[in-house]
Every structure is written in C-alpha cells, then in structure tokens.
Amino acid sequence: MKRTFVLITFLLAVGFVPVSHAQDKTTFPTDDEIQLLLTQADRAMQQYEPLIDQEEQQLGKRGAEAIATDRQVVKAVKLAIETFRKRPQGLNSSLGFAFFEWLDDASRNSLICSQTAMTQSAELAMAGQTDNALQLVHFSQACMDASTLIYTVSENAGSLYTRYVQSEEGLANRGVSVSQQCAEALKKLQSERKQ
C-alpha cells in the first residue's frame, strides 16, 4: 500500500508538472490582444454604420432587406464588443467564432454596398447624370474602404480564434498523454504486485 501511495504521489507530482508548465507556454489570446481587437472592431463599425444609412437613401425600398441584414450584423458585432469588453476571455469560446463570422459578414456586406453603388454610378453616367454618378463613385469608395478595414479586423479575429483552438487542442493532447502515462504506470505497478 505504501509503495502504491508513493508511486501515485510521484506520478501526480511529475506527471502534472509538464501540463501546468505547458499551460504557461500556451498561446491563448491575452486580454490585451482581445481588447485591441475590440477597439479595432469598434472603429470599423463606427466607419461602416453611417454608410448603411447612406446606402438606405441610395437604394430606397428595393434595398430594404439588404439594409436590414446589414443593421443586424452591425448590431451583433456591437453587442459582442460590449460583452467581450466585460469578459475578454469570452472570445476564447465558440462565441469568438461567431464574432469572427459577423465581422466577415460585415466586410462582405460593405463590399456589396460598394459594388452596388458603382453599378448605379455607371448607369447614371450613361444617362448623363454625371454629378449623381460622381457622388456614387465616392460612396462606393467609402464602402470599399470600410470593407477593407473590417476585413483586416476579421483577419485579426480569425488569427486569435485559431490560436485559441490550437491552444485548446495542445492542452487536451497533453492531458491525454499524461493520463496514458499514469495508466501505464498503474498497469506496471499491478503486474509487479502479481509477481
């Protein structure tokens, strides 16, 4: 019995040191990195949100569904920013992936806004309405700029989420390895007892 207790104590002391030491080496996104991402996302939404209002004026009723979707995406991103500011490590969960997807949606929606404005600009230019066409060209460029910014922020979010997933996987693999080592040591101890 004493020998078993010594072996288990030894395995616990030696076996879990690498796991706790490995946790120190993980690359989970830090609160500072997450706060920076949230600041970037907030600025991107501040740039994008007024463009949705302009898009609504440009498209009128025919773009109502697209505008509603754009507003929902911005609302989701803003809610996530507010939530993650209170609990930054919440990004290191499945909600972090949803945040990444919302940013990606916002980037795509802003790009569609740019393309739609450019198409309308071409139509107006062909109809001889050059002043209105020029306004739409500027609006298209503003949407493109917002899309580029949001895309950059979404890449950062994707990178942080990837690090979270890889870190989780690394910890799980190390935990399984330690469990297997403990099981093998116990089997060896049992076989020695039988002899």
N, C-alpha and C positions, 0 to 999 in steps of 0.2 A: 504494500500500500504506500509506504514511504517513497519507494522508488518511482511509482506512478505519479505521485504528487510532485516529486522533483522534476520528472520529465515534462509534465504538463506545465508546470511553472516556467521551466526553461523554454518550452515552445511558445508559450504566451509572451514571455519577455523578448525572446529573439525573433519569433515569427512576426509579431506585430510592430516591431521597431521599423522594419523596412516599409510597412504600409503607412505608418504615421509619418515616417521620413519622406515617403513618396508623396504624401499629401502636401507636404511643404513644397515639393517640386512641381506640382500640377500647374497647369497654365489656365486655371479658371479665370474668366474676366474679372478684373478688380472693380471695386465700387467707383474708383476714379475713371477707369476706362468707360464704364457704363454711363457715368454722369456726363462725360464728354460726348458720347454718342447721343444722349438725350438732348444735350444742348444743340448739337448739330441738327437733330431731327426737328426740334422746336423751331429753329431758324428756318429750316427748309419749309415747314408748314406755314410759317409766317409769310414766306415769299409766295407760296402756292395758293393759299386760301383766297387772297384778293383776286387772283386770276380766275378762280371759279366764278366769282361774281361777274367779272367781265365776260367770261365765256357764256354765262347765262344771258347776258344782254345781247351778245352776238348771235347766239343760237335761237333764243326765244323758246317757243313751245316745242319745237322739233328736237331740242336737246334736253328736255326736262328729265328724261330718265337717266341720261349720262350725268347730268349735273347732280341729281340725287345720289347716284352712286359715288361720285367724287366727294360729295359732302360727307357721306357715311364713312368713307375711307379716312378722310381728314379727322373726323370725329373720333374714330377708333384709334388713330395714331396719337392724337392729343390726350385721350383717356389713358392710353398705355404710358405715355410720357409722364403724366401726372402720377400714375400708380407706381411706376418704376423709380421716380424721384424719391418716393417714401420708402420703398424697399428695392434698392438697386439689384440685389441678388435674385429678385424675381425674374430678371431677364434670363437667368440660368435655369430655365424651365421650359416647358412646352409653350408658355406664353411668349418666350423670346422668339420662337419660330413664327408665331402669329404676328408679332411686331415686325419681323423681317418681311413677311408676306404683305402686310399692309403698306410698308414703305415701297415695296416693289410695285404694288398696285397703284400707289400714288404716282410713282415715276412713270409708269405706263400710261395712266390716265392723262398726265400732263403732256406726255408726248403725243397722245391722240389729239389733245387740245391744239397743240402746235400744228399738227398735220391738217386738222380741220380748218384752222384759221388760214393756213397757207393756200388750201384749196379754194376757200371762199375769196381770198385775195386775188387769186388768178382769175376767177370768174368775174370779179368786179373790174379788174384791169382790162379784161377782154370786152367788157361792156362800156369801157371808157370812164369809169368812176375811179380815177387814179388816186384821189385823196383818201377815199374809203379803203381802197386796196392797200395803200401805204400804211394806214393805221393797222390794218390786219397783219401786215408783214411785221410790224413792231410787236404786236400782240403775240404773234406766232413765235417770235424770237424770245419773248419773255417766258412763254410756256416752255420752250426748249431749254432755256436757262434753268428754270425750276426743275424740269425733268432731270437734267444733268446733275444738279445739286442733290436731289432726292435719291437718284441712282447711286451717287457716291456714298451717301449716308447709308443706304441699304446694303452696299458692299461692306461697309464697316460693321453693320449689324450682323450680316451673314458671317463675317470673319469671327466676330465674338461668339456667335452661336456655335460655329464649327469648333472653336476652342473648347467651349463648354461640353459639347458632345464627346470630343476626343478625350477630355479630362475625365468625364464620367466613365467612359469605356476603359481608360487606363486604370482607374481605381477599381472598377469591377474585375478586371483581369488580374490585378494584384491580389484582390480579395480571394478570388478563386484559387490562385496559386498558393496562397498561404493556407487555405482550407485543405487543399490537396496534400501539402506538406504535413499538416497536422494529422490528417487521416493516415498517411503512410507511416508516420512516426508511431501512431497508436497501433497500427497493424503490426509493426515491427516489435513493439513492446509486448503485444499479446502473444506473438509467436515465440518470443524469448521466455515468456512465462510458462508456456506449454512445454518447453524443453526442460 
